[in-house]
Amino acid sequence: MRILFYVPDNAITRSFMPTLWPHLLKALTPPGHEVITVDGNAVRLRPDELADYVRRERVDLVGIGGMTRTIHRSYAVADSLRAQGVPVVMGGPHVSEEADEALEHADAVACGEADDLWPQMLADFEGGRLQKVYRTEEKPSLENYPLINWQGMDFKQFTLLPRWTYRLLRAAGYERFDINATPLETGRGCPYRCDFCTVSPFFGEKVRFRTNESVVEELRMLQRLGRTFVFFVDDNFAINPPRTKSLLRAMLDAGVRIPWAAQISMNLLRDPELLDLMKRSGCIGVFIGLESVLPESLAQVSKSFNKPEEYAHIIAELHRRGIYSITAFIFGIDADRPGVAGKTWDVLRGWTPGFFPVFSQLTPLPGTPLFKKLLQENRLEQRHWLNYRPYGAAFRPKQMTPAELEGEIRAAWKLAYSSTSVFERMRRLRGRRWTHKLVYLFATLVFRSVYFRQLTARAWLRAVWGYRRSLWEVLAGRPSEAETPTSEPDLAAAD
């Protein structure tokens, strides 16, 4: 039987990393089946185009993931496939909370983690007895985690480089050159019940881990394949510091050294021993959910373990070890007022360079305490995911209008990624090798594209031109005397 797993397009950026779930479920699929994966973030197809592809490839069953921000796309694709007579099953955090809604678009749904549900669904489908709902509250152990077969994966479709740059490199003889990430899971679950997060409701508060041996074995395989970057997709990679240190030591003992990044809470990065092990084992980046610089806002989303007075020091300690920080902020918490973007940037602008800020709106996701609270207060846009707008407000904030919230998000991105702000950060990197500064500038362009669309060569060239003083700082080690911050048009912050 031929099975296709489809990852829906997120409608914001190209993806630089394969989504893990289809490859994990492929590894859990019994022998005798052929599994195809199409990631809409790398290969963009309209629903009708995907339906035509499925028909040509004679696919028997399609599985589609469902997160809230992409569920509208999942439904559109599912409807198009079912109109062609192709059965569709769906799963994921959103589907688990909104099963009745999902069944309007799918033949069957998996509610909960699908590790054990998927083989049962497949057997029932083959036997002609597919049920509507498969539900489990069990959290599967990760001790017998399957080895994912990455050998046949075409990673070039996930390159960080824009396609026109990749073509230039290939013409110059760098046929095998690419920059992308391989996802790797070492644990699931999180004991922190942040009000806006679906991790604890879906994966549970008890954290489950793979064995160190299993993780190291997969890393060895990736190293043999010549993979250049691993992203640990755990919800909080260092949630159990002794276990994390043990894993990092096992990686060092095995001689596995692939550059890696992970998501880690700020409160767990106070430990110098952990930071040193991260550096020695190849860590080059950490995604940190800071959420706010305001203690009152952090308290309102049950994240008071973040201490804003510690942010600058920990970012500096990471930078001193050559580890970049991706710092995520959320606007729209009840304590946030108009001007929160400027107040946030006033704090960030003095930090040690080496961080990449990202900003988004507070989003009420089904199954979270935030969703229930806003629903009770009649402040929620009903089924807002069906009218999904990137960076659009889906509820009525307490201290500002939805339009003002969206304006604050845009203001924050413009403040952080204006040509002047980036140039100031580049100047503070003087004394670093030019290659380090070039990597930082390129990464800045990449993170800028999370908000400001850069999907074409023209858009990339326009952004590079906006950062021309920063590029000159990289190449010459000093700013161009012909240009001043006040006279330069701020093209880098233009949409």
Rosetta blueprint (number, residue, H / E / L):
1 M L
2 R E
3 I E
4 L E
5 F E
6 Y E
7 V E
8 P L
9 D L
10 N L
11 A L
12 I L
13 T L
14 R L
15 S L
16 F L
17 M L
18 P L
19 T L
20 L H
21 W H
22 P H
23 H H
24 L H
25 L H
26 K H
27 A H
28 L L
29 T L
30 P L
31 P L
32 G L
33 H L
34 E E
35 V E
36 I E
37 T E
38 V E
39 D E
40 G L
41 N L
42 A L
43 V L
44 R L
45 L L
46 R L
47 P H
48 D H
49 E H
50 L H
51 A H
52 D H
53 Y H
54 V H
55 R H
56 R H
57 E L
58 R L
59 V L
60 D L
61 L E
62 V E
63 G E
64 I E
65 G E
66 G L
67 M L
68 T H
69 R H
70 T H
71 I H
72 H H
73 R H
74 S H
75 Y H
76 A H
77 V H
78 A H
79 D H
80 S H
81 L H
82 R H
83 A H
84 Q L
85 G L
86 V L
87 P L
88 V E
89 V E
90 M E
91 G E
92 G L
93 P H
94 H H
95 V H
96 S H
97 E H
98 E L
99 A H
100 D H
101 E H
102 A H
103 L L
104 E L
105 H L
106 A L
107 D L
108 A E
109 V E
110 A E
111 C E
112 G L
113 E L
114 A L
115 D L
116 D L
117 L H
118 W H
119 P H
120 Q H
121 M H
122 L H
123 A H
124 D H
125 F H
126 E H
127 G L
128 G L
129 R L
130 L L
131 Q L
132 K L
133 V E
134 Y E
135 R E
136 T L
137 E L
138 E L
139 K L
140 P L
141 S L
142 L L
143 E L
144 N L
145 Y L
146 P L
147 L L
148 I L
149 N L
150 W L
151 Q L
152 G L
153 M L
154 D L
155 F H
156 K H
157 Q H
158 F H
159 T L
160 L L
161 L L
162 P L
163 R H
164 W H
165 T H
166 Y H
167 R H
168 L H
169 L H
170 R H
171 A H
172 A L
173 G L
174 Y L
175 E L
176 R L
177 F L
178 D L
179 I L
180 N L
181 A L
182 T E
183 P E
184 L E
185 E L
186 T L
187 G E
188 R E
189 G L
190 C L
191 P L
192 Y L
193 R L
194 C L
195 D L
196 F L
197 C L
198 T L
199 V H
200 S H
201 P H
202 F H
203 F H
204 G L
205 E L
206 K L
207 V L
208 R E
209 F E
210 R L
211 T L
212 N H
213 E H
214 S H
215 V H
216 V H
217 E H
218 E H
219 L H
220 R H
221 M H
222 L H
223 Q H
224 R H
225 L L
226 G L
227 R L
228 T L
229 F L
230 V E
231 F E
232 F E
233 V L
234 D L
235 D L
236 N L
237 F L
238 A L
239 I L
240 N L
241 P H
242 P H
243 R H
244 T H
245 K H
246 S H
247 L H
248 L H
249 R H
250 A H
251 M H
252 L H
253 D H
254 A L
255 G L
256 V L
257 R L
258 I L
259 P L
260 W E
261 A E
262 A E
263 Q E
264 I L
265 S L
266 M H
267 N H
268 L H
269 L H
270 R H
271 D L
272 P H
273 E H
274 L H
275 L H
276 D H
277 L H
278 M H
279 K H
280 R H
281 S L
282 G L
283 C E
284 I E
285 G E
286 V E
287 F E
288 I E
289 G E
290 L E
291 E E
292 S L
293 V L
294 L L
295 P H
296 E H
297 S H
298 L H
299 A H
300 Q H
301 V L
302 S L
303 K L
304 S L
305 F L
306 N L
307 K L
308 P H
309 E H
310 E H
311 Y H
312 A H
313 H H
314 I H
315 I H
316 A H
317 E H
318 L H
319 H H
320 R H
321 R L
322 G L
323 I L
324 Y E
325 S E
326 I E
327 T E
328 A E
329 F E
330 I E
331 F E
332 G L
333 I L
334 D L
335 A L
336 D L
337 R L
338 P L
339 G L
340 V H
341 A H
342 G H
343 K H
344 T H
345 W H
346 D H
347 V H
348 L H
349 R L
350 G L
351 W L
352 T L
353 P L
354 G L
355 F E
356 F E
357 P E
358 V E
359 F E
360 S E
361 Q E
362 L L
363 T L
364 P L
365 L L
366 P L
367 G L
368 T L
369 P H
370 L H
371 F H
372 K H
373 K H
374 L H
375 L H
376 Q H
377 E L
378 N L
379 R L
380 L E
381 E L
382 Q L
383 R L
384 H H
385 W H
386 L H
387 N H
388 Y L
389 R L
390 P L
391 Y L
392 G L
393 A L
394 A L
395 F E
396 R L
397 P L
398 K L
399 Q L
400 M L
401 T L
402 P H
403 A H
404 E H
405 L H
406 E H
407 G H
408 E H
409 I H
410 R H
411 A H
412 A H
413 W H
414 K H
415 L H
416 A H
417 Y H
418 S L
419 S H
420 T H
421 S H
422 V H
423 F H
424 E H
425 R H
426 M H
427 R H
428 R L
429 L L
430 R L
431 G L
432 R L
433 R L
434 W H
435 T H
436 H H
437 K H
438 L H
439 V H
440 Y H
441 L H
442 F H
443 A H
444 T H
445 L H
446 V H
447 F H
448 R H
449 S L
450 V L
451 Y L
452 F L
453 R L
454 Q L
455 L L
456 T L
457 A H
458 R H
459 A H
460 W H
461 L H
462 R H
463 A H
464 V H
465 W H
466 G H
467 Y L
468 R H
469 R H
470 S H
471 L H
472 W H
473 E H
474 V H
475 L H
476 A H
477 G L
478 R L
479 P L
480 S L
481 E L
482 A L
483 E L
484 T L
485 P L
486 T L
487 S L
488 E L
489 P L
490 D L
491 L H
492 A H
493 A H
494 A L
495 D L
